[in-house]
């Protein structure tokens, strides 16, 4: 991972962003200690197809207890 001090990062931000976008993470240091990391952004997310999601969820059985009770039982039961 490439490391640069804050002053250098300010002076060469465009270059560092290009390096991060190309897959090379950049660590920015302040007084020799890491304070930030530039990494490539994740790709665009695909939209959820509501019809396909509904087709899957309608086949799922209903839970026998409310979610809050389920979480409390899982939290308090020593077997889990």
PyMOL commands that set and color helices and strands:
alter all, ss='L'
color gray80, all
select helices_A, chain A and resi 6-11+13-21+50-57+67-76
alter helices_A, ss='H'
color red, helices_A
select strands_A, chain A and resi 2-5+26-30+33-38
alter strands_A, ss='S'
color yellow, strands_A
deselect
rebuild
show_as cartoon
